[in-house]
């Protein structure tokens, strides 16, 4: 075999090896995707929704599958931590990628059951609770916390638009989804907190009937939320041809984010041998730091709130318990992209300042 022939032979072997590796990786990815969807289907309850915090990518034994089948009638369904609306999206994607009609039919049925569950859970006033149908205590509130309501409305908006992901939905369901989104937007506008006649932002949750800001867990007080409000404003900015009322809501919220930003600080850690982790979370003075926002602010004063499980608001992170100081997100860069990127782009297209 000549040198050129030998080189070609090596190149061919190398190419075939790469193809084999790619095919193996693709097969592994397909196997993982199939396992995730199987798990999602097994965890779906008879009412169409899902519980939270289960591991989607898990290998289920036959006993696990029997147990899940016996739990189908449970009403532990929720929108907390991304539950239900994420599963609906996963199933819509799986339907699009399915290789057999039987699977496509199965995924479509489960996905539509999830959408109908979401529609049924909506309050007459347009909001959604954290849990449904077994909602009690603070889980009954209209829930913006952890992006619950915005995640729901984003799915319904795509269903209403008949995007590629939800192209299999019919006209009747799309109309219902559009009505639900319109009611949800109305609820968002009605929940926006006003202080001295000025629109500000939103609480992490609002009372289901009065829509007033409401507390949740003992350390989550009625307040203005820098964290949850960022997602609400971004959703409003995605509305095509926004009404004057939506524009005013966005402008008011952006003005609030500007006023509420905390400059010259950052969150760091210091050694603490007395703590279980060996460190403690602290706020550090840093004139060069990017602006931050508190998770919660006192309505009317815009003073950040930090709180232990005793429910007593404190002025600084250092004043609350070590457990809550290190086990919860109190400060973050929640409004950074909103002010630097999202709002300038939106204002150029829709904002009144951009039209002047």
VMD Tcl script that draws the C-alpha trace (Angstrom):
set ca {
  {0.00 0.00 0.00}
  {1.43 3.36 -1.07}
  {1.80 6.30 1.32}
  {-1.13 8.14 -0.29}
  {-3.31 5.03 -0.06}
  {-2.31 4.58 3.58}
  {-3.18 8.22 4.35}
  {-6.57 7.86 2.70}
  {-7.15 4.65 4.65}
  {-6.37 6.39 7.96}
  {-8.59 9.32 7.02}
  {-11.46 6.99 6.19}
  {-11.08 5.11 9.47}
  {-10.95 8.39 11.39}
  {-14.08 9.68 9.62}
  {-15.95 6.45 10.29}
  {-14.93 6.65 13.96}
  {-16.31 10.19 14.19}
  {-19.57 9.08 12.57}
  {-19.85 6.17 14.99}
  {-19.24 8.46 17.98}
  {-21.83 10.95 16.72}
  {-24.38 8.19 16.16}
  {-23.74 6.78 19.63}
  {-24.10 10.24 21.20}
  {-27.32 10.80 19.28}
  {-28.67 7.44 20.45}
  {-27.82 8.30 24.07}
  {-29.54 11.68 23.70}
  {-32.62 10.01 22.21}
  {-32.69 7.47 25.01}
  {-32.47 10.26 27.62}
  {-35.22 12.28 25.92}
  {-37.49 9.22 25.78}
  {-36.81 8.49 29.46}
  {-37.67 12.07 30.45}
  {-40.94 12.04 28.53}
  {-41.88 8.64 29.97}
  {-41.30 10.04 33.46}
  {-43.32 13.17 32.68}
  {-46.24 11.03 31.48}
  {-46.10 8.83 34.57}
  {-46.15 11.81 36.93}
  {-49.08 13.52 35.20}
  {-52.16 13.38 37.39}
  {-55.66 12.52 36.17}
  {-56.66 16.20 36.39}
  {-54.02 17.05 33.75}
  {-51.46 18.79 35.99}
  {-48.19 17.77 37.65}
  {-46.65 17.83 41.12}
  {-43.36 19.66 41.68}
  {-39.75 18.77 42.37}
  {-39.62 15.27 40.93}
  {-36.55 14.25 38.95}
  {-37.52 14.12 35.27}
  {-34.35 12.32 34.19}
  {-34.60 9.27 36.39}
  {-34.54 5.58 35.66}
  {-37.79 4.19 37.02}
  {-38.10 0.59 38.15}
  {-41.23 -1.46 37.54}
  {-42.18 -0.85 41.18}
  {-41.74 2.90 40.68}
  {-44.02 2.80 37.67}
  {-46.68 0.85 39.57}
  {-46.50 3.33 42.43}
  {-46.88 6.32 40.10}
  {-49.82 4.66 38.36}
  {-51.50 4.30 41.76}
  {-50.96 8.02 42.49}
  {-52.68 9.33 39.37}
  {-55.75 10.50 41.30}
  {-53.77 12.80 43.59}
  {-54.53 16.53 43.64}
  {-50.98 17.64 44.49}
  {-50.77 19.53 41.20}
  {-49.09 22.92 41.14}
  {-47.41 25.68 39.14}
  {-44.68 26.16 41.75}
  {-41.05 25.73 40.72}
  {-42.01 25.56 37.05}
  {-44.35 22.61 37.44}
  {-47.03 21.93 34.80}
  {-46.24 24.72 32.33}
  {-42.76 23.25 31.73}
  {-44.22 19.78 31.22}
  {-46.69 21.17 28.68}
  {-43.78 22.61 26.69}
  {-41.79 19.38 26.95}
  {-44.72 17.37 25.61}
  {-45.35 19.82 22.76}
  {-41.69 19.48 21.74}
  {-41.85 15.69 22.08}
  {-44.96 15.62 19.87}
  {-43.10 17.53 17.17}
  {-40.11 15.19 17.33}
  {-41.97 11.87 17.76}
  {-41.17 9.19 15.22}
  {-44.43 7.26 15.40}
  {-48.11 8.18 15.14}
  {-48.85 6.29 18.36}
  {-46.41 8.40 20.33}
  {-47.56 11.62 18.71}
  {-51.14 10.79 19.70}
  {-50.07 9.99 23.27}
  {-48.00 13.17 23.66}
  {-50.70 15.36 22.14}
  {-53.35 13.98 24.49}
  {-51.17 14.58 27.55}
  {-50.14 18.05 26.41}
  {-53.73 19.13 25.75}
  {-54.78 17.77 29.15}
  {-52.13 20.02 30.67}
  {-53.38 23.07 28.77}
  {-56.98 22.39 29.83}
  {-55.80 22.04 33.43}
  {-54.12 25.46 33.23}
  {-57.25 27.05 31.78}
  {-59.45 25.50 34.47}
  {-57.17 26.77 37.25}
  {-57.48 30.45 36.27}
  {-59.38 32.68 38.69}
  {-62.30 34.77 37.36}
  {-60.13 37.82 38.01}
  {-57.44 36.51 35.65}
  {-54.77 35.24 38.02}
  {-53.53 31.76 38.92}
  {-52.92 30.21 42.33}
  {-49.73 28.43 43.28}
  {-51.52 25.09 43.74}
  {-54.70 23.81 42.12}
  {-57.17 22.42 43.02}
  {-55.93 21.88 46.59}
  {-54.91 25.48 47.28}
  {-55.02 26.80 50.82}
  {-53.24 29.43 52.86}
  {-50.85 31.54 50.82}
  {-50.94 29.04 47.94}
  {-54.38 30.48 47.10}
  {-52.85 33.86 46.27}
  {-52.30 35.04 42.70}
  {-48.71 33.86 42.40}
  {-45.93 35.71 40.59}
  {-43.38 34.03 42.87}
  {-40.70 32.06 41.03}
  {-42.26 33.04 37.69}
  {-45.37 30.87 38.15}
  {-47.98 33.14 36.55}
  {-45.63 34.42 33.85}
  {-44.61 30.86 32.95}
  {-48.27 29.88 32.62}
  {-49.15 32.92 30.52}
  {-46.14 32.45 28.24}
  {-47.35 28.93 27.39}
  {-50.92 30.13 26.79}
  {-49.69 33.01 24.65}
  {-47.88 30.53 22.40}
  {-50.94 28.27 22.27}
  {-53.10 31.27 21.33}
  {-50.66 32.26 18.58}
  {-50.45 28.70 17.24}
  {-46.65 28.82 17.21}
  {-44.76 25.93 15.61}
  {-44.52 24.32 19.04}
  {-48.31 24.28 19.38}
  {-49.32 24.01 15.73}
  {-51.41 20.92 16.53}
  {-53.91 22.92 18.62}
  {-57.29 23.77 17.10}
  {-58.96 27.16 16.67}
  {-61.29 26.71 19.65}
  {-58.46 26.04 22.08}
  {-56.43 28.93 20.69}
  {-59.38 31.24 21.26}
  {-59.74 30.05 24.85}
  {-56.03 30.56 25.42}
  {-56.18 34.10 24.03}
  {-59.09 34.96 26.32}
  {-57.14 33.57 29.29}
  {-54.06 35.62 28.38}
  {-56.11 38.80 28.01}
  {-57.65 38.17 31.44}
  {-54.19 37.49 32.84}
  {-52.85 40.77 31.49}
  {-55.82 42.54 33.05}
  {-54.94 40.92 36.36}
  {-51.30 42.00 36.07}
  {-52.34 45.60 35.45}
  {-54.80 45.51 38.35}
  {-52.15 44.08 40.69}
  {-49.54 46.75 39.97}
  {-48.84 48.60 43.21}
  {-49.39 52.36 43.24}
  {-47.66 54.68 45.71}
  {-48.75 58.31 45.88}
  {-50.51 57.92 42.54}
  {-47.42 56.47 40.82}
  {-47.26 52.94 39.41}
  {-44.41 50.91 40.85}
  {-44.09 47.13 40.53}
  {-45.59 43.93 41.97}
  {-45.59 41.80 45.09}
  {-44.51 38.19 44.79}
  {-48.13 37.24 45.43}
  {-51.46 39.10 45.59}
  {-54.71 38.28 47.36}
  {-56.96 36.17 45.13}
  {-59.99 38.43 45.63}
  {-58.79 41.95 46.44}
  {-55.50 41.64 44.47}
  {-53.76 43.50 47.31}
  {-50.10 42.62 48.03}
  {-50.03 39.59 50.32}
  {-47.47 37.74 52.43}
  {-46.54 34.11 51.87}
  {-44.12 32.31 54.18}
  {-43.21 34.03 57.44}
  {-40.15 35.70 55.91}
  {-41.91 36.66 52.64}
  {-43.82 39.78 53.64}
  {-46.26 41.88 51.64}
  {-43.87 44.09 49.71}
  {-42.66 45.15 46.28}
  {-40.57 42.39 44.76}
  {-37.48 43.29 42.77}
  {-37.10 39.66 41.73}
  {-40.57 38.69 40.51}
  {-41.35 42.13 39.04}
  {-38.55 41.85 36.49}
  {-40.22 38.85 34.86}
  {-43.60 40.58 34.87}
  {-42.23 43.67 33.11}
  {-40.41 41.58 30.51}
  {-43.64 39.72 29.74}
  {-45.52 43.00 29.30}
  {-42.77 44.23 26.97}
  {-43.39 41.23 24.71}
  {-46.98 42.32 24.02}
  {-47.38 43.33 20.39}
  {-48.98 46.74 19.86}
  {-49.39 47.45 23.59}
  {-52.25 49.62 24.79}
  {-51.64 52.94 26.50}
  {-52.40 51.23 29.81}
  {-49.73 48.59 29.23}
  {-47.24 51.25 28.18}
  {-47.95 53.23 31.35}
  {-47.50 50.09 33.45}
  {-44.11 49.39 31.89}
  {-42.91 52.98 32.18}
  {-43.99 53.09 35.84}
  {-42.23 49.83 36.64}
  {-39.02 50.90 34.89}
  {-39.02 54.18 36.85}
  {-39.41 52.11 40.02}
  {-36.49 49.85 39.08}
  {-34.34 52.92 38.48}
  {-35.28 54.36 41.86}
  {-34.88 51.06 43.74}
  {-31.43 50.01 42.51}
  {-28.75 49.54 45.16}
  {-25.34 50.81 44.14}
  {-21.88 50.35 45.58}
  {-22.44 46.88 47.07}
  {-22.05 43.24 46.20}
  {-22.71 39.95 47.98}
  {-19.69 37.99 49.14}
  {-18.68 35.31 51.63}
  {-16.44 35.30 54.67}
  {-14.95 32.46 56.67}
  {-17.12 31.38 59.60}
  {-15.87 28.24 61.33}
  {-18.89 28.22 63.63}
  {-21.31 27.66 60.74}
  {-22.11 24.26 59.18}
  {-20.73 25.37 55.79}
  {-17.69 27.11 57.26}
  {-18.67 30.40 55.58}
  {-21.23 33.17 55.92}
  {-22.90 35.41 53.35}
  {-22.18 39.13 53.71}
  {-22.79 42.42 51.89}
  {-19.53 44.06 50.83}
  {-19.00 47.72 49.97}
  {-17.68 48.02 46.41}
  {-17.93 51.35 44.54}
  {-17.24 49.59 41.22}
  {-19.99 46.96 41.62}
  {-22.91 46.70 39.21}
  {-26.27 47.84 40.65}
  {-28.25 45.24 42.60}
  {-31.85 44.98 43.69}
  {-33.39 43.57 46.85}
  {-35.82 40.69 46.55}
  {-38.31 42.65 48.68}
  {-38.91 46.35 49.38}
  {-41.14 48.14 51.88}
  {-44.13 49.60 50.03}
  {-43.96 53.38 50.20}
  {-40.35 53.80 51.32}
  {-38.45 51.51 48.93}
  {-36.30 50.30 51.83}
  {-35.01 46.73 51.34}
  {-36.48 44.06 53.59}
  {-34.53 41.15 55.10}
  {-36.36 38.72 57.33}
  {-35.83 35.64 59.50}
  {-38.50 33.05 60.13}
  {-39.79 35.20 62.99}
  {-41.44 37.47 60.40}
  {-39.81 40.66 61.71}
  {-38.44 42.85 58.90}
  {-34.81 43.93 59.25}
  {-32.87 46.64 57.45}
  {-29.74 44.64 56.58}
  {-28.73 41.12 55.65}
  {-26.42 40.95 58.67}
  {-29.38 41.34 61.07}
  {-31.22 38.15 60.13}
  {-30.50 34.57 61.13}
  {-27.58 32.70 59.62}
  {-30.00 30.09 58.26}
  {-32.13 32.60 56.32}
  {-29.14 34.75 55.37}
  {-27.52 31.82 53.62}
  {-30.58 29.84 52.61}
  {-32.51 32.40 50.58}
  {-31.90 34.85 47.74}
  {-32.22 38.37 49.19}
  {-30.22 40.39 46.67}
  {-29.65 39.94 42.95}
  {-29.11 41.60 39.60}
  {-32.80 41.29 38.84}
  {-33.23 44.51 36.90}
  {-29.86 44.61 35.12}
  {-30.87 43.27 31.70}
  {-34.23 44.98 31.99}
  {-32.65 48.43 32.20}
  {-29.61 47.82 30.01}
  {-31.15 45.85 27.13}
  {-34.86 45.05 27.28}
  {-36.24 48.47 28.06}
  {-34.13 50.45 25.55}
  {-35.17 48.04 22.76}
  {-38.82 48.18 23.81}
  {-38.81 51.98 24.18}
  {-37.40 52.38 20.69}
  {-40.30 50.36 19.30}
  {-43.24 51.15 21.56}
  {-42.37 53.52 24.39}
  {-43.69 57.03 24.47}
  {-40.21 58.40 24.95}
  {-39.17 56.58 21.80}
  {-42.02 58.21 19.87}
  {-41.17 61.75 20.96}
}
mol new
graphics top color blue
foreach p $ca { graphics top sphere $p radius 0.5 }
foreach p [lrange $ca 0 end-1] q [lrange $ca 1 end] { graphics top cylinder $p $q radius 0.2 }
display resetview
